[in-house]
Amino acid sequence: MKFWRRTNMLRIGIAGMGGMGWFHASRYAQIQGVELAAIADVRPDRLEAKHAVQINIENKASQPDLSSVQRFADAEQLIAAADVDIIDICLPSYLHAPYTVQALRAGRHVLCEKPMALSLPDADRMIAASKESGRKLMIAQCIRFWPEYQFLKKVVREESFGNLLSLNLYRIGGRPAGWGWEDWFMDPARSGGSLYDLHIHDVDFVNSMLGAPEQIHASGRRSSPGSSCEIIHSIYQYANGPQVSIHAGWSEV
Ligand SMILES: NC(=O)c1ccc[n+]([C@@H]2O[C@H](COP(=O)([O-])OP(=O)(O)OC[C@H]3O[C@@H](n4cnc5c(N)ncnc54)[C@H](O)[C@@H]3O)[C@@H](O)[C@H]2O)c1
């Protein structure tokens, strides 16, 4: 599929203008060489700046000017018709796989919010669609790019404080009830619960810094049957490397 090109900028279309969609939109305005060209959401009010959604991540960027972007009533229409190079998937997690595959097959590169998918077969389908289409797929596992984590990686790699023997990561938060569209975070079938939504950040960071471990021992416990709030303890063991302990979860309050 060919699209008419107006500039030599990389043109972005965001699917899902909730908390993360608006966060990404404000950041594109600060990056040279990219242009936010289209947005989509099933809720028309979400397409207007006065309804921009605030989230629990500090955002020093100012509200983006979206007066000239194309607007679409859902992700499917955006993928089919927007004049963009890259689709940025900021949809609820259970929609990542289907719309990523659709966008790649439509010839777009994809940046997809974490978690990549809620099952291994879905993740495999996304990778296969990227390979078959020759289009890039990147998952927005952001923690590994944060300065504090980059610093940690550097001192570990350079052994600035000696050999790393033990690493403890701790990520506990209140449950995100009422945050998302249709309260999807609180539905384990749509969010994967705190295991997929929160723990995944540290799992990704540890894998990016130390590689895949030899062994993992992990246990998790839901606060009540069917709840998306789990408290998870994971121990990663490396043959000649450190012991890693990751503790994560949402509390019920
Ligand atoms: N990287 C991070 O640190 C971080 C932080 C928060 C959320 N996230 C991830 O970002 C994703 C989005 O989370 P959020 O907090 O923005 O959720 P949200 O519910 O605030 O936003 C999702 C938006 O998608 C829209 N939507 C639903 N179905 C649609 C469709 N078919 N087409 C177009 N729009 C549709 C909803 O109306 C809503 O506005 C999730 O996967 C979440 O896990 C990542």
Ligand as a Chemical Component Dictionary entry (heavy atoms), coordinates in Angstrom:
data_LIG
# 
_chem_comp.id                   LIG 
_chem_comp.type                 NON-POLYMER 
_chem_comp.pdbx_formal_charge   0 
_chem_comp.three_letter_code    LIG 
# 
loop_
_chem_comp_atom.comp_id 
_chem_comp_atom.atom_id 
_chem_comp_atom.alt_atom_id 
_chem_comp_atom.type_symbol 
_chem_comp_atom.charge 
_chem_comp_atom.model_Cartn_x 
_chem_comp_atom.model_Cartn_y 
_chem_comp_atom.model_Cartn_z 
_chem_comp_atom.pdbx_ordinal 
LIG N1  N1  N 0  4.902   2.230  29.334 1  
LIG C1  C1  C 0  4.261   2.510  30.475 2  
LIG O1  O1  O 0  4.868   2.811  31.504 3  
LIG C2  C2  C 0  2.754   2.429  30.490 4  
LIG C3  C3  C 0  2.024   3.139  31.436 5  
LIG C4  C4  C 0  0.633   3.065  31.391 6  
LIG C5  C5  C 0  0.021   2.265  30.428 7  
LIG N2  N2  N 1  0.772   1.544  29.539 8  
LIG C6  C6  C 0  0.142   0.669  28.549 9  
LIG O2  O2  O 0  -0.436  1.491  27.521 10 
LIG C7  C7  C 0  -1.623  0.867  27.022 11 
LIG C8  C8  C 0  -2.780  1.855  27.136 12 
LIG O3  O3  O 0  -2.996  2.172  28.511 13 
LIG P1  P1  P 0  -3.807  3.488  28.932 14 
LIG O4  O4  O 0  -3.497  3.732  30.359 15 
LIG O5  O5  O -1 -3.560  4.579  27.953 16 
LIG O6  O6  O 0  -5.328  2.960  28.783 17 
LIG P2  P2  P 0  -6.641  3.854  28.544 18 
LIG O7  O7  O 0  -7.803  2.979  28.824 19 
LIG O8  O8  O 0  -6.508  5.163  29.264 20 
LIG O9  O9  O 0  -6.570  4.210  26.981 21 
LIG C9  C9  C 0  -6.932  3.286  25.982 22 
LIG C10 C10 C 0  -7.719  4.053  24.924 23 
LIG O10 O10 O 0  -8.020  3.180  23.831 24 
LIG C11 C11 C 0  -9.322  3.507  23.346 25 
LIG N3  N3  N 0  -9.811  2.398  22.536 26 
LIG C12 C12 C 0  -10.339 1.211  22.935 27 
LIG N4  N4  N 0  -10.617 0.431  21.870 28 
LIG C13 C13 C 0  -10.249 1.138  20.772 29 
LIG C14 C14 C 0  -10.252 0.866  19.370 30 
LIG N5  N5  N 0  -10.704 -0.305 18.874 31 
LIG N6  N6  N 0  -9.808  1.826  18.523 32 
LIG C15 C15 C 0  -9.356  3.029  18.999 33 
LIG N7  N7  N 0  -9.331  3.341  20.323 34 
LIG C16 C16 C 0  -9.750  2.401  21.189 35 
LIG C17 C17 C 0  -10.124 3.820  24.615 36 
LIG O11 O11 O 0  -11.251 4.622  24.347 37 
LIG C18 C18 C 0  -9.066  4.564  25.454 38 
LIG O12 O12 O 0  -9.157  5.982  25.287 39 
LIG C19 C19 C 0  -1.830  -0.404 27.866 40 
LIG O13 O13 O 0  -1.351  -1.515 27.182 41 
LIG C20 C20 C 0  -1.001  -0.154 29.120 42 
LIG O14 O14 O 0  -0.525  -1.342 29.715 43 
LIG C21 C21 C 0  2.102   1.655  29.549 44 
# 
loop_
_chem_comp_bond.comp_id 
_chem_comp_bond.atom_id_1 
_chem_comp_bond.atom_id_2 
_chem_comp_bond.value_order 
_chem_comp_bond.pdbx_ordinal 
LIG N1  C1  SING 1  
LIG C1  O1  DOUB 2  
LIG C1  C2  SING 3  
LIG C2  C3  SING 4  
LIG C2  C21 DOUB 5  
LIG C3  C4  DOUB 6  
LIG C4  C5  SING 7  
LIG C5  N2  DOUB 8  
LIG N2  C6  SING 9  
LIG N2  C21 SING 10 
LIG C6  O2  SING 11 
LIG C6  C20 SING 12 
LIG O2  C7  SING 13 
LIG C7  C8  SING 14 
LIG C7  C19 SING 15 
LIG C8  O3  SING 16 
LIG O3  P1  SING 17 
LIG P1  O4  DOUB 18 
LIG P1  O5  SING 19 
LIG P1  O6  SING 20 
LIG O6  P2  SING 21 
LIG P2  O7  DOUB 22 
LIG P2  O8  SING 23 
LIG P2  O9  SING 24 
LIG O9  C9  SING 25 
LIG C9  C10 SING 26 
LIG C10 O10 SING 27 
LIG C10 C18 SING 28 
LIG O10 C11 SING 29 
LIG C11 N3  SING 30 
LIG C11 C17 SING 31 
LIG N3  C12 SING 32 
LIG N3  C16 SING 33 
LIG C12 N4  DOUB 34 
LIG N4  C13 SING 35 
LIG C13 C14 SING 36 
LIG C13 C16 DOUB 37 
LIG C14 N5  SING 38 
LIG C14 N6  DOUB 39 
LIG N6  C15 SING 40 
LIG C15 N7  DOUB 41 
LIG N7  C16 SING 42 
LIG C17 O11 SING 43 
LIG C17 C18 SING 44 
LIG C18 O12 SING 45 
LIG C19 O13 SING 46 
LIG C19 C20 SING 47 
LIG C20 O14 SING 48 
# 
